[in-house]
């Protein structure tokens, strides 16, 4: 990562400077949205749609962009309210959803991971973008909700769509678009992570050479993309990866 010029700005995802004041504004907005929601969106959804529990759109890309078969079945966890509302209208038909992945690295080079409550696997932070929400703000919000750590998105690493239709246990079908950000802890904020909602059973910082097991296949795939981006960045190319 490049050094900031006097702390005023950092290189953006395409090499253009990004004012840290703009990043701070996004962070503050996301943190305010989180505090105002008081975790309602993260509560285990007991609402039933057409006689059965709604699928977990939030377990988000549990199997997205990991090169598996064309149809995958995943477990049920929590579902944002807007998806429940849409499902009442379209039933199990395929739904296109956008979400974020947060690759968070601290000044010591450690990576922030959480152990998911639904699979027991360690993973990067994933999350669904809510209607009208800026992707960078969604990234800040999701990391805060799941780990208690306040971060700043620094670079756009990759934009990629899933190559398989995800089918949940109740029959709901989804396609996903994943927007992955490289983030760092926000200066002046505590960086000690904590289990901050019911999505995770443990969270922590890990050395990239000593990652915990079991590590989810989707996170392994994303880390390969991060390495590819880092190699391009080291060569002076900050452009995001696509596909």
C-alpha positions, 0 to 999 in steps of 0.5 A: 500500500502506498504511503499517504501524502501528509495524511491527506489522501490515498491512492484510489482504486484506479490510481486517482487520489481519494480525499480521506475526508470523503472516506471519513464522511462515508465511515460516519454515515455508515456508523450512524446507520448502524447505531440507528438500526439497533441490530434489527436487521441482524436479528434471526428472521422468524417471518415465514413466506408462503408457509416456509422460512425465507432463505438467507440472502445474507449468508451472502456469497457463501459459495459465490465466485468459487468455481463450484457447480452451477447450482449450490444449496446453502444454509438459512440464517438471516434475511434483510427485510427488503428481500422478504418483501420481494419474496412475497411478490416473486416467490422462489424466482431467481433474484439478483442481489449485490453485496460486499466483501471486506478485506481488512488489513491492519498496519501489522499486515494482519487480516480480519476474519470471523468464524461464521455461526452458520457454517463454523468456517472462518471467512472475510466479512461479507454483506448484502447492500441494502436498497439505495446504500453506497457499496463503500458505506455498506462495507463499513457498516458490515465490518462494524456490525460483525466485528465492532471494528471501524474501517476505511475502504481504501481500494476497490479490489474486484467486481465479479458476479457469481457463475452459479445460481445459488439455491437455498434450502427452501427453494429460493434462488439468487444470483450475486454480484460481489464488490470487494474492498481493501480496507484498513482500520480507521485511525484513532478507533479501537481495533480489538475485534469482538463478536458483535452480532449473531452472524459470528461465533468468533472474530480475530486478526490473523497473520496471512501465513497462519490463517485459521482452519477451517477456512471457507472456500469462498474466502480462499478464492477471494484471498487469491484475488487480493493477492492478484490485486496486490501484485498489480498494485506493487507494479503501479497499477491500482485498477480493480479486477473484473470478473 
